[in-house]
Amino acid sequence: MIRLREILDPDLRLRIRDAIARRRGMSPAAVPEWFEMDDADFVDLLNDIRDGGESDDLDPLDRPYDPRM
């Protein structure tokens, strides 16, 4: 398990927080520092960042169901 506050690189922490918020359809400011993700979720977020992220024009309700989120 990885907590957001345990990511030491401030740029990476900000990018991960933005990716989490984009996936959940919320503001990055609403993602707490203690937010915890498992290794698979962390890798998925890193892949989203590498690939340019999800399209912002998709409504969160239109995305496929992901039981991990």
N, C-alpha and C positions, 0 to 999 in steps of 0.2 A: 504494500500500500504506500502511496505517495501523497503527501499533503502539499497543497499549494505553497505554503510557507517554507517548505523544505527545499524548494527550487532556489538555488543561490543566485543564478544569473537573473538580474532584474528584467532584462529584455525578454528572455524566455518565459519568465513568470507572467509578464504582461501579455505575451502572445498566447500562452496557455489559458489564461483567464478570459481573454477575448474569444478563444475557440470554444470554451465551456459555455460562455454566455450566448454565443451564436447558436450552438446546438440546442440550448434550452429555451431560446427565445426570450432572453432577459438582458438586463443591463450588466455590463462587466462590473460595475460598482456593487451589484447585488451578490457577487460571488465572494464568499468569505475566505479569509486566509486559511482557515482550518479545513477547507474543502478537501475531501479525500477521494482518491480514485485508485482503482487497482491498476496493475501493470498493463493489462490489455487496453483499458481505457486511455491510459497515458500514451501508449504507442499509437492508438487511433488518433488522438489529438495531435501528436507529432506528425503523423502522416497527413492529416488535414492541413496543418501549417505548411508542410513541405509542398503539398499539391496546390496550395493557394486557397485552401478553405472551402467551405460550402458556399453555394451561391446565396447571396443576401436577398435575392428576389423571391426565394421560396418562403412561404409562410411556414412557421414551425409545425402547424397542424397538417401540412401537406407532405411532410417528410415521412418516410417509412418508420414504422414502430420499432424502437430499439429498447429491449427490456433492461438494458444496462443503464439507461438514462432515466 
